[in-house]
Amino acid sequence: MASVVIFGLGYVGVTAAACLLRQGHSVVGIDVSQEKVDLVGAGHSPVREPGVSELLAQGLADGRLRTDTTAASYVATADIALIAVGTPSKRGGGLNTDFVHDVARQIGLAMRLRAKQAPPLQCVFRSTLPPGTMDNIVVPTLTAAAGEGPGSRYEVCFNPEFLREGTAIDDYFAPPVIVFGERTKGVTGGCGGLYEGVDAPRMEVSFSEAEFIKFVNNSFHAIKVVFANEVGRLCLGLNVDPQTVMSTVVADKKLNLSPYYLRPGGAFGGSCLPKDMRALLSLARLSGSRVPVLESIIPSNETHKEYIVRAIIAAARPGAHILQIGLTFKPSTDDLRESPLVDQAQTLIEEGYRLSIYEPELAGASLMGANLSFVQSKLADLADLLVTDLEGLDPVDLIVLGKPLTAALPDNLHDVPKIDTVRLRPSHWPVTVRPNLVPFAERQS
């Protein structure tokens, strides 16, 4: 079994730690946040993801999990360094790679402390990076700091992750494909055996190709969500069931590829699709390429969020008491970043409605970092909006289903009018909404 040092204990890093511990590896988690270091070091996950805390706790009990804020001594004896630090969006939509640059420098300096006879260290980068980052920033930084390039004492691999929040552990062990970005094809040897025992197609590509695959995959997912919702809006305007239409479309698995994300419903959100779309458009601008379809995706997504809010307003009298089911961007996660349901809640409050929010995923959750900052900027009074006792709730005028219900509503809410934004259907859409009204922001200016 390998000794793995993980840089970054956010969503990707802590999920990787849990899965590596399940495989029997030893893990040292490194993060600049003392809070995350203490949580993971005690066997607790800083993010909500099914199964992660249990695997961390088992790894701790077995003596195979440690955490720290500094890494040099661990890199000197490790087999693998896995880099999963954040690459947050910059103002123009590009990605800030400063944390990746800093970690590459730390690893390079630590290589000077590594015994000459030690096996080569596998440096596996998993952070989302614009094409060219490995070739132009990471490898040169490692080379300068270590005093030598890759190939003898260390090797470098870019290994993009395609984990879905809520099913990350299953996705880790049953991925659709494993991508190895390499400076020379085959040189990484499968990233040091990280995927030993995982049965999936493996692709060895260049650094830039591997870097760009992540953007293309997430952009394709984003396109599928927006496409289905545009069809859904047109169908509702014509009193046609969009589920029937799109079920026929996705039945063609030869040309239309996959049914995932192709169900008219809520807008897309979360920490990946919006961020990577902005980054992709930034790359297009920098290269001088025109991508009008891609440029339309985020505005179309905003239009769909606006459309849903207009439908709610059309169905509710001014000042009505609205119960919103759901706030995180999808089931089985406490991730609120760029959740369309957070934007929806903010708009309804600004429009003068009394809002209650039922979100079981936040029960007992300890929000932190970017997740906490995002929701505080949108819903500063979140604690006052959240409800847990639906039976004791004051009379409700309208229920907005933003996520699938996992249990039946209590009797006092059974006959309350409902709008289902999870899967658009005429039977669950009791209002007529013109799709091209002037947006709220323009009406208010």
C-alpha angles and dihedrals in degrees: 000000000000133000107231129192112200119201110206125028098209123115098299096040099047092045090051090049091053093048094046090050089052088055090054100255125137115244136199113190117207125193137152089227110089089197092060092043091053093046096049091040088059092050097259128124119233088211132049110249123143112258099004099105092047092053092046091051092050092048090051092049090051091052093243100112128076133158136201143160094234127053112186098101092046095048089054091066104024128111096209135023111200115195117205103152120144126272101195124195119269122218093267093049098260122123124260106229096179093112091052090049091051093050092048089054092048091051092047092052091046089054088068088063093049117105113257091231094051117114115262114281114237109221107199115188115200102163115114106263134180114245111277096031095107094047098040104032115012102045095040090049092049091047094050095046096043095042092233139056129250122281105071115039096015142012131207129221133176110212113177117206124225099189120151116218109247094028101044099127093050089047092050093056096037106034121169089230139352116223123202116191108201140176088225122018113262096006097116096057093221095315094296096308096302090143099042108148094015111122111212139114111278125213124194109200139154122283093254094047092051091047092051095045089070091055093045093048094050092043090053091051089050092050091052093054093049095043093054093047093051089052088046094054092049091049093050090051089054094042090245120140106247091198091063092047095048094041087060092048095051092047085078098081093164096065105012091048105202143016094216115119090003098112116104106240138097127007120263122261142142133104099301117040100048093041096047092045090055090047092050091051090049089054090050092052092048092051094045093242122146114221106171096169093052090044089057096055101081093041089049090049089052089049090054092050088050091049092054093049091049089052090053092049091048090054098044129064117235112284093012122158108251125191112207116199109210137012108183115085095252141357123285096028138086091212111132098169111131090344110169087216090062090052090046092052092048092051094048090052091048089051090058103257124142104239133198120182126205111196116157091184090071095051105123092352119148106212119204144160120009091350092059094041093053097051092043090055091053106030110022091170096050093133090059093049098051118093130188103177107069093171092059095044119125114255111296124214099194137010119210113199106210095163134023115279113244093193137024118273115250120262094260090063099038097097098037113118112259138200114201111207093168094080116006113232130161090232091057096041106074096175138069114230126185104227100215107052118141109276119255093247091058093045091052096048 
